[in-house]
Amino acid sequence: MGKKILIMDDETKMRRILQLLLEQTGYEVMTAKDGQEGIETWLKWQPDVVLTDLKMPEMDGVEVLRFRNNAGLTAPVIILTAYGTISSAVEAMKKGAFDYLTKPFDNEKVREVVARALKETDNKGESSPPSFKIVGISAAIRQVLEDMNIVANTDTSVLITGESGTGKELVARGIHRVGNRQEKPFIKVNCAAIPKDLMESELFGHKKGAFTGAVDDRKGRFVEADGGVLFLDEIGDLPLSLQPKLLNAVEEKTVTPVGGTKPIECDVKIICATNQDLPKMIAEGRFRQDLHYRLNTFHIHIPPLRERKEDIPLLVEYFLEHFCQSFGRTPLAIEPEAIEVLVDYQWPGNVRELRNTIERLVLKCRGQRLRGQEVFKEISGKVGEEPKPRASDLDIVEHEKILIVEALTKTGGNQVRAARLLGITRNTLRYRMRKYGIK
């Protein structure tokens, strides 16, 4: 299999010329008509080199380059530009583009630049990727990625908010991975998982004999994270009694171990995360306002998956590929009807629930494709509503058939209106009508 090249250009003729040229050279090539379609293909296909036109509708070459930088993607980007916009291409190179090509192209020049880009990638090598990465093309996710890039190379404290399962730790690790502290430690403390009487020692350390069981000196997490990032997950669960000491540690960049008297200097970047309503906790006297101000210097909010449904197909493809590789099985295809079912579901557990669902589906699948019926059975009774207790699978099927018939009766058989009434798409309604034999 040859190296993979992705071409983004809004001119059909230009895409085709470049595709033929590079395929004749022995590369595997895919094309996209604009930046948005190109990013979707990039996330699914993972090309080795990307060629993108500078001027495109929807999302231009500079935005593609910005997305690449913010998302931590590594494929070299070659800018395609007309002669009159060379200065813009040079500016793009300052932002991280590998090189630029001017239209009309010299075939040998195209081959030479692409070969150089591939050689640099091979020489540079890839660092081990994280278990999971941030995947999405929605405006909300693009904003999260941009915010991560803004704050990564600063010492500014960051507060990440969002529902459980949205990927707050993933964002925190991403900030560390692309920032100027990436060579230093990333230390995580789950404030909800550590007993209250041990939390002070966990964060700040202790001296020998400070309390029963303190048989040796112990470094705290602040000291362990020196020079790097300290990630305080579930910060809303930090005991109120410890919050003044945390505030002092963040402001003074020093900590005093339990039983000690001499402060220890610690240079750490603080990233906190919570799914709780901290302003409400402040009003109730359960969280200090001054600490909130200090931790919330830069705020990143991750929206729930139900508010960015356009990301679901990309996430599904990503998790499918990941788990097929993990389980050593051939890649699985997924039917459009199955995607529709997944998009319709509200995902109260967010991306974590979607990931776990795809993992189960891959484990259970005996064929080479995931069908709509299998996916529907996996999340049966949940589509379009919060999960409810079920007496049996038969009860759910019969109940859904009744709902569909009632909706079609109310709308005089109008499928578009019936689907809207049921809170699902027309394609999903038609799929279920075929499945249940409803005429």
Phi and psi in degrees as a GROMACS rama.xvg file:
@    title "Ramachandran Plot"
@    xaxis  label "Phi"
@    yaxis  label "Psi"
@TYPE xy
-75.2401  170.049  GLY-2
-63.265  152.078  LYS-3
-100.976  126.877  LYS-4
-119.463  129.581  ILE-5
-108.712  130.716  LEU-6
-115.557  126.684  ILE-7
-116.734  119.243  MET-8
-161.089  137.592  ASP-9
-81.4187  -5.40539  ASP-10
-95.3421  116.026  GLU-11
-57.5895  -44.4952  THR-12
-62.2384  -43.0681  LYS-13
-64.8409  -42.1512  MET-14
-59.5462  -43.152  ARG-15
-68.0043  -41.0401  ARG-16
-61.5924  -47.9281  ILE-17
-65.5363  -38.6249  LEU-18
-61.3317  -48.0326  GLN-19
-62.2801  -43.5646  LEU-20
-59.7783  -47.0888  LEU-21
-75.5575  -32.501  LEU-22
-66.9703  -37.9597  GLU-23
-65.1628  -26.4055  GLN-24
-77.7888  -13.8433  THR-25
109.179  9.29213  GLY-26
-92.6938  156.256  TYR-27
-90.9411  128.269  GLU-28
-126.885  138.427  VAL-29
-128.384  153.648  MET-30
-128.098  160.205  THR-31
-144.313  145.903  ALA-32
-84.6851  -11.8105  LYS-33
-158.975  176.803  ASP-34
-65.8232  -37.5349  GLY-35
-65.6365  -47.4243  GLN-36
-63.3447  -36.2173  GLU-37
-64.5582  -42.3404  GLY-38
-63.3995  -41.4821  ILE-39
-59.0417  -45.1899  GLU-40
-64.5909  -40.7975  THR-41
-57.5455  -48.7444  TRP-42
-64.848  -34.3992  LEU-43
-79.4639  -41.0013  LYS-44
-98.3568  -23.6008  TRP-45
54.3403  66.976  GLN-46
-69.8255  161.443  PRO-47
-85.9749  -31.1452  ASP-48
-142.217  145.172  VAL-49
-121.951  130.619  VAL-50
-109.271  124.082  LEU-51
-132.845  135.166  THR-52
-65.8345  147.915  ASP-53
-74.4377  -41.2409  LEU-54
-107.864  111.419  LYS-55
-144.409  154.035  MET-56
-73.2593  168.51  PRO-57
68.9024  -61.729  GLU-58
-151.374  111.313  MET-59
-85.9491  -178.299  ASP-60
-62.8814  -35.986  GLY-61
-66.1891  -39.9036  VAL-62
-67.0335  -37.1522  GLU-63
-60.4688  -45.1226  VAL-64
-63.7744  -41.2978  LEU-65
-62.7685  -42.9907  ARG-66
-61.1686  -43.6005  PHE-67
-58.5678  -45.9435  ARG-68
-65.4621  -45.3862  ASN-69
-67.254  -36.6729  ASN-70
-83.1992  -5.19342  ALA-71
74.3248  21.2998  GLY-72
-74.234  152.335  LEU-73
-115.669  -12.7988  THR-74
-61.6387  133.367  ALA-75
-61.281  142.604  PRO-76
-111.163  126.111  VAL-77
-108.101  124.663  ILE-78
-87.256  132.593  ILE-79
-102.393  128.103  LEU-80
-147.625  153.333  THR-81
-77.6383  160.18  ALA-82
-56.6626  -37.7864  TYR-83
-72.0047  -8.53288  GLY-84
-119.668  28.034  THR-85
-60.7689  -38.0728  ILE-86
-59.2466  -36.5422  SER-87
-67.4647  -37.1684  SER-88
-65.8018  -38.7544  ALA-89
-63.2843  -40.8015  VAL-90
-61.5011  -38.7164  GLU-91
-62.973  -37.1717  ALA-92
-63.8489  -34.2173  MET-93
-65.2838  -24.4041  LYS-94
-90.041  2.35852  LYS-95
118.898  0.331676  GLY-96
-63.9826  147.417  ALA-97
-74.6781  -44.6741  PHE-98
-165.98  178.758  ASP-99
-136.633  153.818  TYR-100
-124.624  134.483  LEU-101
-98.2526  142.656  THR-102
-87.2255  142.32  LYS-103
-72.6055  151.151  PRO-104
-88.8365  149.237  PHE-105
-92.0607  123.843  ASP-106
-55.2568  -42.8324  ASN-107
-66.2383  -34.9994  GLU-108
-64.1604  -41.154  LYS-109
-60.2269  -48.6769  VAL-110
-60.9089  -40.235  ARG-111
-67.1672  -44.3955  GLU-112
-66.7896  -42.5118  VAL-113
-62.6469  -42.5229  VAL-114
-62.8137  -40.419  ALA-115
-64.3253  -41.0699  ARG-116
-62.522  -41.8082  ALA-117
-66.9391  -38.5164  LEU-118
-64.6256  -41.1689  LYS-119
-63.4521  -39.5626  GLU-120
-63.0775  -43.5966  THR-121
-64.1414  -41.5058  ASP-122
-69.6579  -38.6533  ASN-123
-69.4227  -38.4261  LYS-124
74.9074  166.989  GLY-125
-110.052  131.957  GLU-126
-74.3323  158.194  SER-127
-60.3527  123.7  SER-128
-72.856  157.641  PRO-129
-68.4657  161.414  PRO-130
-54.4665  -42.1225  SER-131
-136.975  156.371  PHE-132
-130.447  169.849  LYS-133
-79.0197  121.917  ILE-134
-123.091  131.934  VAL-135
162.164  156.05  GLY-136
-123.674  -2.54107  ILE-137
-65.1312  157.955  SER-138
-59.6928  -35.7278  ALA-139
-63.8266  -44.8436  ALA-140
-71.0705  -35.9145  ILE-141
-62.4062  -36.3279  ARG-142
-67.693  -41.261  GLN-143
-59.4751  -45.8865  VAL-144
-63.288  -40.1922  LEU-145
-66.0434  -41.666  GLU-146
-61.9177  -40.4841  ASP-147
-59.3697  -43.5113  MET-148
-66.3677  -37.2978  ASN-149
-62.044  -42.3406  ILE-150
-96.7732  -8.59531  VAL-151
-62.0266  -39.2049  ALA-152
-99.1883  29.4937  ASN-153
-122.581  169.367  THR-154
-95.3932  7.64368  ASP-155
-63.4781  137.415  THR-156
-71.2428  143.879  SER-157
-125.464  134.383  VAL-158
-113.537  121.28  LEU-159
-106.665  123.714  ILE-160
-118.535  158.668  THR-161
155.653  160.977  GLY-162
-64.3588  163.061  GLU-163
-60.2601  133.271  SER-164
90.5537  3.85915  GLY-165
-82.7436  -16.9508  THR-166
108.031  34.3402  GLY-167
-65.3289  -42.5917  LYS-168
-65.9873  -35.9269  GLU-169
-60.1906  -40.9185  LEU-170
-66.6388  -42.3377  VAL-171
-61.2383  -45.0856  ALA-172
-67.1608  -32.9157  ARG-173
-65.3124  -40.5835  GLY-174
-60.9365  -42.4154  ILE-175
-65.2583  -41.8899  HIS-176
-66.2927  -34.9493  ARG-177
-100.235  -1.86603  VAL-178
-93.0401  179.247  GLY-179
-78.3745  1.70265  ASN-180
-107.99  15.6039  ARG-181
-63.2263  -25.4407  GLN-182
-83.3059  -8.16715  GLU-183
-101.502  172.445  LYS-184
-68.0373  151.525  PRO-185
-114.326  110.735  PHE-186
-112.453  125.692  ILE-187
-105.656  136.699  LYS-188
-127.637  121.217  VAL-189
-92.6017  104.397  ASN-190
-65.8727  -19.0946  CYS-191
-86.9159  -15.2195  ALA-192
-100.704  -8.43218  ALA-193
-105.609  130.05  ILE-194
-55.0769  144.387  PRO-195
-57.0488  -38.4632  LYS-196
-75.0457  -9.44453  ASP-197
-107.061  -7.98476  LEU-198
-64.1784  -40.9842  MET-199
-62.2808  -44.1517  GLU-200
-65.2215  -38.194  SER-201
-60.5517  -44.59  GLU-202
-78.7889  -45.361  LEU-203
-109.396  -7.7792  PHE-204
83.2034  177.58  GLY-205
-150.156  161.678  HIS-206
-97.5783  153.123  LYS-207
-55.3567  130.292  LYS-208
82.6445  5.68213  GLY-209
-65.5232  -29.385  ALA-210
-158.778  168.521  PHE-211
-57.5647  125.524  THR-212
98.5733  -10.4691  GLY-213
-85.4796  78.5686  ALA-214
-83.9046  -14.1794  VAL-215
-142.957  162.625  ASP-216
-64.8619  147.061  ASP-217
-137.699  131.164  ARG-218
-72.7486  142.151  LYS-219
-88.6559  175.156  GLY-220
-66.2706  -30.5495  ARG-221
-60.2159  -47.0377  PHE-222
-66.7884  -39.7494  VAL-223
-62.7329  -31.2526  GLU-224
-89.5211  4.45327  ALA-225
-51.1817  125.937  ASP-226
88.6498  -14.359  GLY-227
-117.542  -139.614  GLY-228
-120.101  133.471  VAL-229
-108.458  116.624  LEU-230
-102.657  112.487  PHE-231
-99.5859  96.9265  LEU-232
-82.2101  149.086  ASP-233
54.0736  49.7047  GLU-234
-61.9467  -24.2058  ILE-235
-63.874  -17.5716  GLY-236
-93.6617  3.64897  ASP-237
-67.0684  129.424  LEU-238
-55.3727  138.741  PRO-239
-57.8286  -34.4499  LEU-240
-65.659  -24.2617  SER-241
-93.462  -11.5767  LEU-242
-63.2237  -37.7997  GLN-243
-62.2936  -37.7014  PRO-244
-69.8202  -35.9755  LYS-245
-65.322  -43.1191  LEU-246
-58.1686  -44.2138  LEU-247
-64.2852  -41.3891  ASN-248
-63.0801  -40.3818  ALA-249
-68.9991  -42.0004  VAL-250
-75.8827  -41.2587  GLU-251
-91.1163  -13.0697  GLU-252
57.0605  37.8006  LYS-253
-139.71  154.804  THR-254
-133.944  151.324  VAL-255
-119.652  117.513  THR-256
-61.8426  154.638  PRO-257
-60.4932  127.719  VAL-258
84.3251  -0.945908  GLY-259
-103.638  167.78  GLY-260
-124.834  -16.4476  THR-261
-100.378  120.739  LYS-262
-65.973  147.687  PRO-263
-113.903  128.504  ILE-264
-73.2065  135.867  GLU-265
-138.386  120.843  CYS-266
-99.4509  95.0739  ASP-267
-128.546  147.984  VAL-268
-94.2842  126.677  LYS-269
-96.8416  124.406  ILE-270
-122.303  125.447  ILE-271
-116.058  156.864  CYS-272
-142.571  147.689  ALA-273
-159.049  151.278  THR-274
-107.863  8.91961  ASN-275
-95.074  162.875  GLN-276
-89.6231  91.2315  ASP-277
-63.231  -41.5074  LEU-278
-56.8702  -37.1802  PRO-279
-67.4212  -39.2176  LYS-280
-64.8239  -36.5193  MET-281
-62.6213  -44.7712  ILE-282
-62.8915  -29.7349  ALA-283
-89.619  -0.096761  GLU-284
78.9729  20.3504  GLY-285
-103.786  -5.31006  ARG-286
-147.464  137.07  PHE-287
-74.1459  132.299  ARG-288
-66.8513  -39.8931  GLN-289
-65.6569  -35.1867  ASP-290
-67.8902  -40.2125  LEU-291
-60.349  -44.1255  HIS-292
-58.1357  -41.7387  TYR-293
-72.4031  -37.9176  ARG-294
-79.6541  -26.1936  LEU-295
-96.1984  34.524  ASN-296
-59.9681  -41.6718  THR-297
-131.365  125.432  PHE-298
-110.248  129.446  HIS-299
-120.701  121.76  ILE-300
-109.03  130.773  HIS-301
-103.574  115.626  ILE-302
-71.2138  155.474  PRO-303
-65.8901  157.491  PRO-304
-62.5969  -31.5152  LEU-305
-65.8148  -17.9426  ARG-306
-95.4543  1.08744  GLU-307
-141.45  57.5098  ARG-308
-63.1086  -22.3193  LYS-309
-65.2944  -15.2793  GLU-310
-84.6248  -15.6111  ASP-311
-62.3257  -48.0558  ILE-312
-57.3373  -39.46  PRO-313
-65.499  -43.0464  LEU-314
-63.4357  -40.1749  LEU-315
-60.7746  -48.8339  VAL-316
-59.9965  -41.6538  GLU-317
-64.64  -48.1534  TYR-318
-68.5751  -34.9215  PHE-319
-58.481  -50.0786  LEU-320
-62.5339  -42.9126  GLU-321
-60.3774  -49.1196  HIS-322
-76.5619  -29.758  PHE-323
-62.5738  -42.6334  CYS-324
-65.9557  -42.9468  GLN-325
-61.7963  -37.8702  SER-326
-93.2683  3.28481  PHE-327
64.9377  35.0878  GLY-328
-116.315  161.132  ARG-329
-64.9375  150.607  THR-330
-56.4583  142.977  PRO-331
-101.287  138.642  LEU-332
-88.4795  164.534  ALA-333
-136.035  131.751  ILE-334
-69.8484  149.184  GLU-335
-55.8486  -37.0171  PRO-336
-63.4041  -34.5456  GLU-337
-67.4706  -40.188  ALA-338
-61.4875  -42.0114  ILE-339
-58.5766  -43.8602  GLU-340
-61.7937  -43.4995  VAL-341
-66.5824  -37.3788  LEU-342
-69.0562  -34.1883  VAL-343
-69.1856  -30.8583  ASP-344
-68.7919  147.106  TYR-345
-83.8452  -14.2639  GLN-346
50.2793  67.1654  TRP-347
-61.1724  -26.0206  PRO-348
-91.2458  5.27571  GLY-349
59.618  -147.086  ASN-350
-63.9711  -33.6022  VAL-351
-60.9065  -42.3673  ARG-352
-66.7614  -40.7658  GLU-353
-61.9677  -45.1192  LEU-354
-58.9323  -46.6387  ARG-355
-65.9075  -35.759  ASN-356
-64.0687  -45.7792  THR-357
-64.724  -37.8178  ILE-358
-60.2778  -44.7044  GLU-359
-64.7174  -41.4674  ARG-360
-62.666  -40.9714  LEU-361
-64.787  -41.291  VAL-362
-63.725  -38.6455  LEU-363
-83.7588  -24.4488  LYS-364
-65.4243  129.508  CYS-365
-103.918  -12.5074  ARG-366
-101.639  -153.141  GLY-367
-111.922  6.36671  GLN-368
-149.424  149.556  ARG-369
-89.9015  122.465  LEU-370
-97.6358  157.461  ARG-371
-56.7964  -38.3682  GLY-372
-65.5087  -40.0144  GLN-373
-64.1938  -44.6046  GLU-374
-66.2729  -42.2097  VAL-375
-62.2105  -40.1859  PHE-376
-64.0999  -36.7433  LYS-377
-65.051  -38.004  GLU-378
-115.357  27.6993  ILE-379
-58.0163  135.258  SER-380
87.949  -2.22798  GLY-381
-111.724  -19.1321  LYS-382
-63.3833  125.04  VAL-383
79.3813  3.69278  GLY-384
-156.578  168.333  GLU-385
-71.0233  150.414  GLU-386
-58.5569  139.758  PRO-387
-125.745  153.851  LYS-388
-60.5516  142.274  PRO-389
-124.62  140.239  ARG-390
-75.3454  -41.8486  ALA-391
-166.483  164.529  SER-392
-61.5526  -35.8417  ASP-393
-63.4383  -38.9495  LEU-394
-60.9713  -40.3041  ASP-395
-65.5604  -46.5927  ILE-396
-60.0686  -47.6278  VAL-397
-64.6742  -39.999  GLU-398
-63.867  -42.0065  HIS-399
-67.8576  -40.5671  GLU-400
-58.7569  -41.4996  LYS-401
-63.8619  -43.5554  ILE-402
-61.5933  -42.5915  LEU-403
-64.5797  -45.2638  ILE-404
-62.8192  -42.3783  VAL-405
-62.6231  -41.7701  GLU-406
-65.0006  -41.6995  ALA-407
-67.4668  -36.2523  LEU-408
-66.3168  -45.0525  THR-409
-61.8693  -32.627  LYS-410
-99.5162  9.91472  THR-411
65.37  28.6695  GLY-412
86.249  4.33616  GLY-413
-75.3888  110.047  ASN-414
-68.8784  -35.2568  GLN-415
-63.4009  -47.5036  VAL-416
-68.6899  -36.0822  ARG-417
-65.3928  -42.5004  ALA-418
-62.1192  -40.9936  ALA-419
-63.9212  -39.4761  ARG-420
-63.8779  -36.3093  LEU-421
-83.4659  -12.2285  LEU-422
77.4448  28.0475  GLY-423
-129.377  172.87  ILE-424
-82.6184  162.238  THR-425
-63.9371  -39.3824  ARG-426
-61.556  -40.1978  ASN-427
-65.8164  -40.4631  THR-428
-60.5448  -45.9138  LEU-429
-63.6731  -38.5759  ARG-430
-60.612  -44.955  TYR-431
-71.8528  -32.0862  ARG-432
-63.2158  -42.3648  MET-433
-64.9014  -42.0396  ARG-434
-61.8089  -41.2027  LYS-435
-93.4477  0.195793  TYR-436
70.0461  31.5298  GLY-437
-89.5538  122.174  ILE-438
